[in-house]
Amino acid sequence: MNAHHSVSRRALLTGGLATGFVLAFHLPLRAAVNEPVQPRDTTEGKFAPNTFIRIDETGRTVLMMPQVEMGQGTYTSISAVLAEELDADWSKVEVQHAPPNDKLYGNPTFGLQVTGNSNSIRAWWLPLRKAGATARAMLVQAAASQWGVDAASCTASKGEVAHAASGRKLGYGELALAAQGQMPPKDVAVKDPKDFVLIGQPLKRLDTPDKVNGKAVYGIDAILPGMKFATIAACPVFGGKVGKVDDSAAIKLAGVRKVVVLDDMVAVIGDHMWAAKKGLEALKIEWNEGANAGITTKDIWEDLRKASQKDGAVAKSDGDIAKALASGDRFEAAYELPFLAHASMEPINATVHVKPDSCEIWTGTQIMTRVQSEAAKAAGLPIDKVIVNNHLLGGGFGRKLEPDMVVAAVKIAKQVDYPVKVVWTREEDIQHDVYRPVYRDQITASLVDGKVAGWKYKVAGSAVLARWLPPAFQKGIDIDAVDAAVDAPYDFANFHVEYVRAEPLSVPTGFWRGVGPNNNVFAVECAMDELARKAGKDPIEFRKSMLTKNPRMLAVLNQVAEKSGWGEPLPPRVGRGVCVQPSFASFIATVVEAEIDDVGEIALRRITSVVDTGIAVNPDTVKAQIEGGLIFGLTAALYGEITIDKGRVQQSNFHDYRMMRINETPKIEVIVVKSGEAPGGIGEAGVNAGPPALRNAIYAATGVALRRLPIDRKLLAAGKKA
């Protein structure tokens, strides 16, 4: 960004928006001549007790960050966890992206250096605390040795070791080299939560100031000497290939440098993005559309519904489900969710410089090591010759768990001898995404004495894990596809869950924010409201009667009923709907209050959510993530659907793939329960809470039991059953 742009951004801000740094936050600057964007990790002249901590003689403390920041607050929260046990001076701590290395920085849950599934804090909670505590112990021992005292008589706080009896103090910088010679102790005790100084405090986000003043560096911001720009057009039909390309008009345009034709896409390289874009528009491309050119959304749903009638692989079975379903009042329903795009605000991009013996990449990705390995294949180079510089992500939502944008950029950059920044247009992004799968969830249940006596649940849909992480797909079960189905929170004595793998015709599928619980929380909670009505009970009282073995879930449900004004009178065609979920090891109860007018339009009036996520490392982040997740999920419920015609995605930009607007967003109140339990995940939980709570509010207001998303306003206007 040049100075003019920076000033222009700041000129738009008022003094009330200005905030100071809580932490000295370091991110790689845009590349200059002979200067790499990514600072290389080095331990020379530093105290480096493990792969995460670097302290130099000035006391500057660098935390090597294994997870990526894509707006969820990971940098702040993980830094707080590590700095808490290290007893670091919070004002002298900096953050640096860890380089790609599964062995050193692999997520403990997955064994891969990956950010997703709302598990950054869950996965790293104990490993990083132990890493910090071990480093602190080494610094204390170094000071004790220098003073000739017992280490137990020394304490550490704010980047200093103190010996109270003698009044002596030494900063971590002064102890760095001496501590480097200490043998790391084994099994160092971590702090009792009552002694936390940083954890549990509403810390200000480290990345916010630079995002406000324009200094934040995303993948799309990388600028290299001699760099050119490129944009692409991929075959509009899934699986199609390039036929003929007439580039005669394109290459005559000012600024157009080269047209690159690949197997399934065409790229134009230009001096700037405008030249590349205009050059692409000037191309005449004939596509070989292939076998998928006739596929429609109707075909996909017919195929999925047919597949869902088959018996599935049994994911869990307790009690005698056949006997339970043979008695009582029987209920059957099927719930369906559509394809969804990610539509991250930062356009898909990657900057690549391929040389005969190396390849360097600048991007924002959730899966650094996979990007590195796939780029090596595309470049035809050994993996150790590929450098990946990761940056802040302008939204990920699961889209950047895929390396395809980098692979395409490497293939394009191989054709030239200068760096190329490849940027996808919004249209290419939405029409060539890796989509949230379509799902069909069938529920058969029976009621006896006002409670569920038998519960049979069948999930039919894509097995994303079978492609993305094959070892996690065992015995026909995709553990993500049945997440929040096999661990439904209720006391169901007779309980049976099946999974039918059904891949949609030609459409690529992947993880979307909320992952497996997306469909399962929706189906379970919608069915629970219908069962409550069938039993003649209030929806919250009905749920409470079957949460006797789940005290954390019951507690948040009781609290949300109180905070939301549940049971208080409402005007006509206004309803409240509830959702409870134990997603990502957090316990969340949400109430949405909504009004439906006579033509079926929906106005959100109020949302209340009570969250027990265990120890909330940063309560402000928990609230922000629930708020953002609710808006993200409710956007999908109100508007989200990707449809296919003639093998093509019909949506192309925000005019026909709508986002919720600020004037449509109601007051959202999030209450964070104080807890001593280990932290749960929070980044995706709000996404799953919104749609069923809204649907149940609509059900309460109109009596219409919607069973598909997005919401069909015609059904609400007509007052018909879905």
N, C-alpha and C positions, 0 to 999 in steps of 0.2 A: 504494500500500500504506500502511495506517495504521501508527502506531507499535506498536500491539498486535501486528499481524501480524509486523512486523520482529523484535520481541523474541521472539515465539514461535518463529520460525525459528532465531534464534541460540541459543535455549535448548536446541535439539536437537543443537547441534554441540559437539564437544569441543574443547579447546584445540589438540589435534593437527591439527585441520583448518584452523586459522587461518593465513593467509598474508598477507604484506604486499604492497603494490603494487610491481612492478618498474617500472611506467610509470604516470604520472598519466593515467588512462584516463577520458575524458569521453564521456558519452552524454547525449542530450537527456532532460531530466526530464519527468514528466507535466505536461500543460498546466495552467497556472493562469490566472486571469482576465487577459485582455489580454496573455498571454505565449505566444508560439508554442512548440510542442514542438520543432521543428527550428530550431536556431540558423542564422540566415541567413548565408551566406558573404559576408564583406566583406574587402576588401584595404586599407581606409582605415587609415592609420597603421601599416602592416605592410610587411615585406619579403615580396613575393609574386612570386618569379621565374618561377613557372609555375602551372599549375592545381592542383598538389598540395601546395604548401608555403606556410605563412603563419607568419612570425616577428614578434612584436611587440617593443616596447622593453624588456620585462621578460625577454626570452629565451624566453617561452612559444612553443613550436613546435607548430603544428597541422598534422596531415597530413589532407588531404581524401581520404577513403577511397573509391576507385571500386568496390570489391567489397563484398559483404555478408557479415556474420558469421552463420552458421547452425549453429555448433558445430564447424566444421572448422578453426578456428584462423587464419583468413585475416587478421583484424585484427592479430594478433601477428606473423605471418610477413611480411605486406606492410609493416607498420611497420618491421620489422627491415631489410628490403631498402632502403627509402627512407632510414631513419636511418643505415644503414651508410655509404652514399655521401655523405650530408650531414655525417657526423661530428657528429651531434647529441648533445646531452646526453640520454641515454635517459630520465632521470628527469623531464625537462621537456617531453616529447613527449606530445601529446594527439591523439586520433583523432576526426574528425567525419565523419559520412556526407556524401558528395558529393551535391549536388542532382541531379535528373534532367537529363542533358544528354549525348546520344550523341556530340556533337562534341568535348566536353571530356573526358568520362570513359568513352567507349565502349571496351569490351574490344578490344584490338588484333586479336584473332583473328576476332571476329564483327562488329566495327563497331557493336555495340550495347552499352549499359550493362547487362551481364548477368553473372550469376555462375552457372557451371555447367561441366560437362564436365571437371572437375578441372583447370582451366587458369588459375586465378587467379595462381599464381606463374609458371607457364610463360609466360603472355601478358604479364605485367607485369615480368618479370625484367630485361630490358634497358631498357625505357622508364623505369621508376622509378629504376633505378640511374643512368641518364643525367640524369634530372631532379634527383636528389640531388647528383650530382657537379657539375652546372652551378651549382646554388645555392651549393654549398661554394666553388667557384672565385670566384663573385661576392663572397662574404663575405671571402675571403682577399684579393682585389684591393682591396676597400674598406679593409681594415686596412692593407695595404701602402701605399696612397695616403696614408692618414692619417699613417703613420710616415715616408713618403718613402723606402721601401726596395723592392727587387725582390720581386714576389709569390712568386717561386721560393724565396726565403729564408724564407718563412713556412710554418707547418704548422697544420693544424686537428685538434682532438680534443675530444670531449665538450663541444661547444657553445662552443668558444673558438678564437680564432686566436692563435698565438704566434709571436714572432720571437726565436729562441734567442740570436742574437748580442747582442741588447740586453736580453733578459729581459722584454720587454714582452708583455702579453696583453690581449686585448679579447674580451668575451663576444659571442655572436651578437646578443643584445638591444641592446647598445651599438652594434653595426654595422648594425642592421636598416635604418634610414632611409638611411644612406650607401650601403648595398649596393643599395637599391632604385633608385638612380640609375646603377648600373653597367650597361653593355651586356652581355647574356648572351653568353658566349663560345661558339664553335662547336666541336663535336667534342671535348669534354672527355673525357679518358681516365678510364675507371672503374678501380676498384682491382683489383690482382692478388689472386686468392683467398687467397694466403698472408698478405695483410695484413688480412683480415677480422677484425673485433672482435666483431660481433654475429652475423653470419651463420655458421651452423654450431654455435652454442652452444645448449644446452638451455634456452631462455628459458621462464620461467613464463608461462602464458596470461594475457593482459591481462583477459579477460572473466571469469575464474574467481572472483575474490574477490566481485564484485558478484552473481554467480549464486549463490554460497554464502550471502551475507548477505541476499539478497532485494532488493537495490537495482537489479538489472538490469531494464531496461525493454524489453519485447517489444511488438509491435503490439497485443496484447490488453490491455496495461496502460494504454493512453491513456485519460485521464480529462479531460473538458472541462466547463466550466460549463454547466449546463442539459442535459447529455447524457442521452439515453434509450437503452434497450437493445432490440435486436430479434433474433429468430431466425426461421428459415425452414423451409418444407416445399416441396421441389421435386417435380414429378411423378415418381412412382417408376419409371415406364417411360421409357426413353431416347427423347427426341423428343416426349413427350406434353405436353399443355397443360392449363391450368386450365379446368374446366367451370363448375360452380356452387360457391359458397361460402356457407354459412350461418354467420354470425358472431354470431348472437343470444346464444348462451351466453357466448362469449368476451368480448364487450364489457361484460358485466355484472361481470366479475371485477375485484377490487381491483387497481389498478396497471396495468391494460391501457389503453393510450392510443389505439391505432389499429390497424386491420387493413388491410394493403396487399396488393392483388391484382395481380400481374403476369401476363405471358403464360404462363409455365411454372412459377411458384412463388407461394407466399403467405407473407407475413411478418406477424408480430405485434410491435408496438412497445409496450414497457412501461416502467414506472419503473425496473425492475431485471430481470435475466435471468430470475429465477424467475417474475415476472409474465408476461413474454413467452413463456416455455416453457409455462406452464400455460394461457395464452390460446391458444397454438397447438394444444395437446392438446384444447381445447374446441371447435375448429372442426370443422364437418362439410364436407368437401371432396369434390366429385365431379370426377374427372379424365377428360379426353378422352385415353385412352391411345394412340390412334393406331395406325399400321401395325406398330409393333415389339412389340406386346403379347404376341405368341406366340413370340418368339425365345427359344431356350435355348442353353446351353453346347454341347450336342450339335450343334445347327445350325451354330454358329460353327466348331467343329472340322471338321465335314464340309465346310463351305465352304472352310476354309483348306487342308485336305488335297487337295481337288479342285484348288484354285488352284496348289498346290505341284507338281502334275504338269506344269504348263506350262513351256515354256522361258522363262528369265528374261533380263533385260538383263545383258550381260556386264560385270562390274566389273573383272575382271583375268584375263588368260590368258597363261601362259608355256609354251613347249614344245609337244609334240604330245600332248594329253590323250587323244585317242581311241586312239592307238597304245599309250600307256602303260597304259590301262585294259584293253586287249585282251590284255595279257601278265600273267604272274604270278598270284598268289593273290588273288582278288577279294574285296572287303569292301563291304557296303552297310548303311547304317543311317540312321534318321531320329530326330531328337531334338526334343522338344516342351516348350515352357515356357508356363505359364498367364498369365492376367491377374493383375496384382498392384496393390494399393492402396498409397498412400504412408504413410498413418497417422502423420503427424507428431504429436509430442506436444502442441504448441501447437495448439489448435483453429483451424480456418480462421476468419479474422476480418478486419474492416476497419471503421474509424471514419471517418465522413464528415459534413461540414457543407457543405450546398449552400445558397448564397445566390443572389439574382437575378443577380449579376455575378461570382460566384466559386465555387470548389469546393476544399475542403481535405480531405486524406486522411491518415490515420495508419494504418500497416499495416506488415507485414514482407513484402518481396517480393524475388525474385531478378531482376526485370526492371522497374526503376523507370520507364524511359521509355515502355515499352509500357503500363504501368498508367496513366501520365499521359495518353497519347493515347487509350486506350480509355475512360478516365473522362471525358475531354473530350467524346467522342462521346455517351456516355450522359447527360451533364449538358446537352448542347446548348450548350457554351461553347467559346471559343477555347482552344487548348492553353496559352497563356500565362496563362490565368486559373485554371489548375488547379495546386495546390501539393501535392506528395507528400512526406510526412514518413516516412522509412524508419526502421525499428528493428531490433534483434536479431530473428532468426528462431528460433523454437523448433522447429527442424527444417524442412527444405525438401524435399530429396531429389528435386527436379524439380517437385513439385506447385506451388510458388510461382514457377514460370516461366510460369504462366498468370494472366491478370488477372481471371478470372471472378468471384472473390469480391468484388473491388473494384467491378466493373461492377454486380453485383447490389446492393451496398450503396449505390452512387450512385443507382440507380433507386429504392430505398426511401427514401433521404434526401431525394430531390426532392419527396416527398409531404408533407414537414413543414418547419417553419422552425427546427428545433433540430438539434444534432448527434445522430447515431445511431450507436451501436456495434452492428454486425451480427456475431453469433457463430453459427457453424454447430455443431450438435450432432455428436457423434462418428458417430452413425448417418447423418446427412446427408452428412458428409464421406466416409465409406466407401462409401456407396451412390450418391454423385454425384461421384466422383473423375474424374480424367483418367488412365486406367489404363496400366500397363506393358503393351504389346501382347502378344498370344499370338504365338508364333513356331514355325515348323517348319523345321528345318535338316536337309537331306539330304546325306549324304556317301557318295560312291563312291570307293574307293581300291583300289590294287593293291600287293602286296608282292613284291619281287624281292630275293633274297639278304638277307632280314631287314630291309629298309628300304622306305620308301614310294616307289614308282616313279611313281605317278600319284595325283593328289588332285583330285577334283571336288566342289565344295561349292556348294549352292544354299540361299539364305536366302529364306524366304517369310514375309511379315508386313507390318505397317503401316508406312507412310512418314511418320513423325512430322515430319520436316523439310519435307516437301512442304506441310504445313499451317503449321508454326511459322516456317520460314524458306525460302520458296519458291525464292529464287535458289540455294540449296544443293542443290536437287533437279534434277539435269540428266541428260538422256538415259535416264530411267527408273531412275536409281540414287539411292538414299538412302544417302549416305555414312556416316550413323550406323548404319544397319541392317547394313552390311557391315564396320563397324569391328571390328578384331581377326580378321576373316576374310580380308580381302585382304592383311593384313600378318602372317599366322601366322609364328611365329619359325623354322620348320623349313626345312631344305634340300630343298625339293620342286622338282625340275627341271621336272616337268610338273604344272602348277598352274592350276586354272580355278575362278573364282568367279562365280556368277550371283545376281541378285536378282529376286524376283517380288513386286511390290507387291500385297498382299492386305489390304484394309481390313476389319476385323471388322464383322459386321452390327450397325449402330446404336451400337456401344460406342465412346465417345470415348477416344482413346489419346494418351499424351504421354510425356515423358521420365521415367524412374525411375532412381534412383541406380545407376550402373554403365552406363547407356544401352546402346548397341549391343553392346559387349563382353559384356553379360549373357548373351545367348543364344549368341554365337559362341565365347567362351572355354569355355562349358559343353560345347557340341557337339564342338569341336576336341579338348579334353582328354579327354573321355569316349571318343571314337573312338580317340585315341592309346593309351589303355589296352587297348581291345579289340584293336587292331592288334598291340600288344606281345604280348598273350597268343597271338594267332594266329601270331605269328612265333616264339613260344617264348622270349621275352626278358623280362628284368626291366624294368618300366616306366620306371625312371630311365635304365638303360643304353640302352634303346631310344631314348629322347629324346636322350640325349647323342650318339648316333651320327649324329644329324641336326641338330646345333647347331654344326657346325664353322665356320659363317660368322657366328655370333652369339656372340662371346666374352662379352659382358655377361650374356646369358641363361645360357650354359653355366656361368659362374662362380657365379651365385646357385643354380643347380641343384646343382652340386657341394657348395656350402656347406650347403644345406638337407638334403641327404642325410646329411652328417656330423652336423649339429646335431640332426636328428630321430631319429637312431639307425636310419636306414633299413637294413634287412637283418637287424637283430637279431631273435631269436626272439620270437614273440607267442603268447598263449594261443589256444585255439580260438575261432572267430567274432570275432576281433579282427583288424582290418586297417589298413594304412596306405595312403593314397592321395595322389597328387601332382598338382599343377597348375602349369604354367608359363605366363606370359603377359607380353607386351610392351605392356600397355594404358597409354594416356595418357602415352607416352614414358617409362614406368618399366618396370623389369624385375624381375619378382617370381616367386619359386618358393615353393610352400606345400605342406606335408605335414600332413594330418589323420589322426589315429589314432582309430579308433572301434570300439566293441563293439556287436554286434547280438545280442539275446537270441533265445530260441526262438519268441517271438511277434512278432518283427519290430521291437521297440522299440530305439531307438538311444541309446547313451550316448557322448558325445564325451569322449575321454580326454586328448587333447593336440593342440595345433596349433603348428606351427613355420613361420615365414615369414621368408624372407630377401629384402631389398628393396634394389635399386639404383635410386634415384630421382635420380641425379646429385648435385649439391650439395644436401644436406639443409639448408634454411634454418633449420629448427628440428627437430632429431632427435626431441625428445619428441613434437611434433605428428605427425610421420611415424608413430611407433609407435602413438600413440593412434588415428590415423585408420585404420591397418591393423587394429588390434584392433576398433574399432567397425564397420568395414566387414565384417570377417569375421563378426561376430555378426549384422549386418544381413542379409548374404547367406545365412548358414546358417539363420537364422530362416525365410527364404523357402523354402529347400530342404526344411526339415523340415515346415513348416506352411502356407506361403503359397499361397493360391489364391482368386481371385474367380470365382464361378460365377453364371450367369444362368439364371433361370427365369421364363417369362411376361414377358420383357422387363425383369425386375427383378434387381438384385444381391441375392443371398441372404444375404450376410454383412452384419453391422451394427455390431459392436463387438468388443472384444478377447476376448470369450468364444468367438466363432466365427471371428475373424481373429487367430490367436494370435501372440504374440511369444515369443521365447526368454526363459526366466527365468534368474535369476542362478544358481540351483542346477544348471542345465543347461549352464552355460558352463564350459568346461575351462580349464586353464592355457594361456595363449597367450604364446609367445615370439616376439618380432619382432627381427630382427637387421638393422640399417641399415648397408649397405656404404658405406665412405668413398669418395667419387668426386669427380673434378674436372669432370665433365660438367655441362652446363646442367641445371637442375632439371626433373624430370618432374612429372606429376600424381600425386596420392596419395589424394585424398578418396574415390574410388570404386573403386580397384583391389582393395582387400580384399573388396569385395562380390562381385566376379567370381571371386575365388580360392577362396572357401569351398565353393560347391556342387559343382564338379567334383571337388575334392580329397576331399570327403566321399563323393560317389558312387563314386569310385575306391577309397576305403577299404572301402566296403560290397562292392564287386565283389571285392576281394582277400579279404575275410572270408567271403563267402558264395557267390561265383561267379555271383551274380545281376547281370546287366548292365542296370541301370535306364536307361531312355532318356526318361523323363518326370519332371517335377517338378510338385508336391511328391512326396517319397518315398512310395511305396505300401508300407506296412508289411505288408500281406497278402501281397504277392509275396515279401517277405523271409521271412516265417514259413513260407510254402509251399515256398520254395526254387525257385520257377519262374523261367524266363527272362522278362524284361520285354518 
